[in-house]
Amino acid sequence: MRFIFSVFILLQFVISSCTNPARQDQPNVYYDVLGFVKQQIADLSVRKPLVRKAVSINDTRSQQHTREINWSRELALFTQADINKPALRTSYQITRPDSLTYQYTLKNSADQLTVQSLIVQVDSVTHQPRRIEAFLQTSNPLYSSERNLLLESGPTGGQWRVNHYRLSGFQKLPYFDKNSFLVEGQVN
């Protein structure tokens, strides 16, 4: 019995040592856009600020002032602009036009990755993102789309908060006309 218990303990030790904690906790290669956007979604959901929102689909336009926005859905495309996934660690060319700008461009345009480019401009004091721009593109035999994203933020009420966002682009299905869209929000 003592032998079986010793073998069990040894086996547990071997199995637990096979996982590489350094591999699991690797630091982000790219700017953590997802972390920032999730933090903003949580803040906006609690605060419920007044938003002047304009929506345009093809030639139909509407504008409203509202506090009732599902921020997870409203900023969902920004969460899709996350390029800090382990499989994408070597997929983007990193350039720094200046000390406050991070620019990521897809290395091989033949890759079928959605995020084609991402630019993050940070504040010189807080290093929080002042401006996030992304270009997303999807193309396959059933569907094609392009999305241009812009998120602007700054200090408001003692905290760093989103103050403007813009989503524009188009969706195209075979045999149908292209549908263009624009969603723009000014957060007060």
C-alpha positions as CSV (number, residue, x, y, z in Angstrom):
1,M,0.0,0.0,0.0
2,R,2.8,2.4,0.9
3,F,4.4,1.7,-2.5
4,I,1.2,2.5,-4.4
5,F,0.8,5.8,-2.4
6,S,4.5,6.7,-3.2
7,V,3.9,6.0,-6.9
8,F,0.8,8.1,-6.9
9,I,2.6,11.0,-5.3
10,L,5.5,10.7,-7.8
11,L,3.0,10.5,-10.7
12,Q,1.2,13.7,-9.5
13,F,4.6,15.5,-9.3
14,V,5.6,14.4,-12.8
15,I,2.3,15.5,-14.3
16,S,2.2,18.8,-12.6
17,S,5.8,19.6,-13.6
18,C,4.9,19.0,-17.3
19,T,3.0,22.3,-17.5
20,N,5.2,25.2,-18.2
21,P,4.0,28.2,-16.1
22,A,6.2,30.6,-18.0
23,R,4.4,29.6,-21.2
24,Q,1.0,30.2,-19.7
25,D,1.8,33.6,-18.2
26,Q,3.7,35.1,-21.1
27,P,3.4,38.9,-21.3
28,N,1.5,40.5,-24.2
29,V,3.5,41.1,-27.3
30,Y,1.1,43.9,-28.5
31,Y,-0.7,46.7,-26.6
32,D,-3.6,45.3,-24.5
33,V,-6.5,46.8,-26.4
34,L,-8.9,44.1,-25.1
35,G,-8.1,44.9,-21.4
36,F,-8.6,48.6,-22.0
37,V,-11.9,48.1,-23.9
38,K,-13.3,45.6,-21.3
39,Q,-12.5,48.1,-18.5
40,Q,-14.3,50.8,-20.4
41,I,-17.3,48.6,-21.1
42,A,-17.6,47.9,-17.3
43,D,-17.2,51.6,-16.5
44,L,-19.7,52.8,-19.1
45,S,-22.3,50.1,-18.1
46,V,-22.2,51.3,-14.5
47,R,-22.1,55.1,-15.2
48,K,-24.7,55.1,-18.0
49,P,-23.5,58.4,-19.5
50,L,-25.6,60.4,-22.0
51,V,-24.5,59.5,-25.5
52,R,-25.3,61.4,-28.7
53,K,-25.5,58.5,-31.2
54,A,-25.8,58.7,-35.0
55,V,-26.5,55.6,-37.1
56,S,-26.4,55.3,-40.8
57,I,-27.2,52.2,-42.9
58,N,-26.9,52.9,-46.6
59,D,-29.1,56.0,-47.1
60,T,-31.1,55.7,-43.8
61,R,-29.9,57.9,-41.0
62,S,-31.0,58.3,-37.4
63,Q,-29.8,60.2,-34.4
64,Q,-30.6,60.0,-30.8
65,H,-29.5,61.0,-27.3
66,T,-29.7,58.1,-24.9
67,R,-28.3,56.5,-21.7
68,E,-29.7,53.1,-22.6
69,I,-26.8,51.4,-24.5
70,N,-25.6,47.8,-24.2
71,W,-21.9,48.6,-24.1
72,S,-20.8,45.1,-24.6
73,R,-22.6,45.0,-27.9
74,E,-21.8,48.6,-28.8
75,L,-18.1,48.1,-28.5
76,A,-18.0,44.4,-29.6
77,L,-15.9,45.2,-32.7
78,F,-13.2,46.8,-30.5
79,T,-13.0,43.5,-28.5
80,Q,-12.6,41.7,-31.9
81,A,-9.5,43.9,-32.6
82,D,-7.6,42.0,-29.9
83,I,-4.4,40.7,-31.4
84,N,-2.8,39.4,-28.2
85,K,-3.7,35.8,-28.8
86,P,-0.9,33.2,-28.6
87,A,-1.5,32.1,-32.2
88,L,-0.9,35.7,-33.4
89,R,2.3,36.4,-31.5
90,T,4.4,36.6,-34.7
91,S,1.7,37.7,-37.2
92,Y,2.1,41.5,-37.0
93,Q,4.9,43.9,-37.9
94,I,5.5,46.3,-35.0
95,T,6.5,49.9,-35.8
96,R,6.9,52.8,-33.5
97,P,6.5,56.1,-35.6
98,D,7.1,57.9,-32.3
99,S,7.4,57.1,-28.6
100,L,3.6,57.4,-28.0
101,T,2.4,55.4,-31.0
102,Y,2.2,51.6,-31.5
103,Q,1.4,50.5,-35.0
104,Y,0.8,46.8,-35.9
105,T,0.4,45.7,-39.5
106,L,-0.4,42.2,-40.6
107,K,2.9,40.8,-42.0
108,N,1.5,38.6,-44.7
109,S,-1.5,40.0,-46.4
110,A,-2.4,36.6,-47.7
111,D,-3.2,35.5,-44.1
112,Q,-6.9,35.3,-43.5
113,L,-6.7,37.2,-40.2
114,T,-9.5,39.7,-39.6
115,V,-7.4,42.5,-38.0
116,Q,-5.3,44.0,-40.8
117,S,-3.9,46.9,-38.9
118,L,-4.1,48.4,-35.4
119,I,-2.8,51.8,-34.2
120,V,-2.7,52.8,-30.5
121,Q,-1.7,56.3,-29.5
122,V,-1.1,56.7,-25.8
123,D,-1.0,59.7,-23.5
124,S,2.5,60.9,-22.6
125,V,1.7,61.1,-18.8
126,T,-0.7,58.2,-18.1
127,H,0.2,55.9,-21.0
128,Q,-3.5,55.2,-21.4
129,P,-4.8,55.0,-25.0
130,R,-5.9,58.4,-26.4
131,R,-6.8,56.9,-29.8
132,I,-7.3,53.4,-31.0
133,E,-7.7,52.8,-34.7
134,A,-8.2,49.4,-36.4
135,F,-9.0,48.1,-39.8
136,L,-10.8,44.7,-39.9
137,Q,-11.4,42.8,-43.1
138,T,-13.2,39.5,-43.8
139,S,-13.5,37.9,-47.1
140,N,-14.7,34.4,-48.1
141,P,-17.0,33.0,-50.8
142,L,-20.1,33.7,-48.8
143,Y,-19.4,37.1,-47.3
144,S,-17.1,40.1,-47.4
145,S,-16.8,43.1,-45.1
146,E,-14.5,45.9,-44.1
147,R,-14.7,47.8,-40.8
148,N,-12.9,50.9,-39.7
149,L,-12.8,51.4,-36.0
150,L,-11.9,54.5,-34.0
151,L,-12.0,54.9,-30.2
152,E,-10.9,58.1,-28.5
153,S,-10.5,58.6,-24.8
154,G,-9.2,61.1,-22.3
155,P,-9.3,62.3,-18.7
156,T,-12.9,62.8,-17.5
157,G,-13.9,63.2,-13.9
158,G,-10.5,62.1,-12.7
159,Q,-10.5,58.9,-14.7
160,W,-9.5,57.9,-18.2
161,R,-12.7,57.3,-20.2
162,V,-14.0,56.9,-23.7
163,N,-15.4,60.1,-25.1
164,H,-15.9,59.3,-28.8
165,Y,-16.2,56.2,-31.0
166,R,-16.8,55.5,-34.7
167,L,-17.5,52.3,-36.6
168,S,-17.8,52.4,-40.4
169,G,-17.6,50.1,-43.3
170,F,-19.6,47.7,-45.4
171,Q,-21.0,44.2,-45.6
172,K,-21.5,42.4,-48.9
173,L,-23.2,39.1,-49.7
174,P,-23.0,37.5,-53.2
175,Y,-25.8,38.6,-55.5
176,F,-26.8,41.4,-53.2
177,D,-25.9,45.1,-53.0
178,K,-23.2,46.3,-50.6
179,N,-24.6,47.6,-47.3
180,S,-22.6,50.4,-45.9
181,F,-22.9,51.5,-42.2
182,L,-21.7,54.1,-39.8
183,V,-22.2,54.3,-36.1
184,E,-20.8,57.2,-34.2
185,G,-21.2,58.1,-30.5
186,Q,-20.2,61.2,-28.5
187,V,-20.1,60.2,-24.8
188,N,-20.8,63.0,-22.3
